[in-house]
Amino acid sequence: MPNPEFVGLIQSLEATAEAALGELSPLSNQIRGELGGDLDGPRARRMVERSLKMLETLAEKTRGNLDFEEAEILGNAIQNLRSRLVN
């Protein structure tokens, strides 16, 4: 069974990136305020890239120490953000 705190950390980083992409409206409004209204610009992209880098680092540093479900959740979050950055 996945550790709820670990899964929460992954979901938090992914949600921050999705908000910067404008995909989570309540959180997006908060992020928009922090970015000075610039969700489509380079600052928003840097925020998404930073969240993705944190998730990738987490995957690298925990490799071999996660159960299957935790590894799958983390891998899916990374893939999801990578694909959104390309589009």
N, C-alpha and C positions, 0 to 999 in steps of 0.2 A: 504494500500500500504506500502511495507516495506521501512524503512528508508535507503536511499542509503549509508550513511556513516556507518551504522551498518552492512549492507550486505558487504560493502567493507572491513571492519575489519575482518569479518568472512572469506571472500575469501582470504585476505592477509595471515592470519594464516594458512589456509588450503594449500595455494600455497607454503608457506615456507616449510611445512611438505612434500608436494609432491616433491618439489625440492630436499630436503634432501634424499628422497627415489629414486631420479634419474628419476622422471616422467615428469619433465618440463625442457627440455634441455637448453634453454637460461638461465633460472634462476638457473638450476642445476649447470651450469658452475660457476656462481657467488658463490653459496653455496659451491661447491667443493673447490674453492679457499679459502674460509673462513675456511674450515675444513682441509686444507692442503691435499686435494685430497682424503680424506677418507669418501666416501659416503656410504660405506657398513659397516663401523665399528661402534663402540659404540658411537662415537661422533655424527654421523648422527642419530642414534636411539634416543639419548638423545634430539636432536633437534626436532624430531618428537614427542617424549613424552612431551616435553615442550609446543609445539604448541597445542597438544591435551589437556593438563592440563589447558592451558589458555582458550580454548574453553569450557571445562567442567566448569571452574570457572565462565566464562561469562554466561553460561546457568543457573548455580545455582543462581547467583546474580541478574539475570534479570527475573527469573521465575515469571510468573504472570503479567509481564509488557510488554510482546511482543505480537504483533498481530500474527495471525495464520501463515502467510507466513514467518515472521521472525523466529518464533519458529521452523518451518519446515526446513528452510535453516540451522539454527544452529544445529538442531538435525541430519540432513543429513550429515553435515560436520563432526560431532563427530563420527557418525556411520561409515562413510567412513574411517576415520583415524584409528579407533579401529580395523576395519577389516583388514586394511593393516598392522598393527603392529603384528597381530596374524599370518599372512601369511609369 
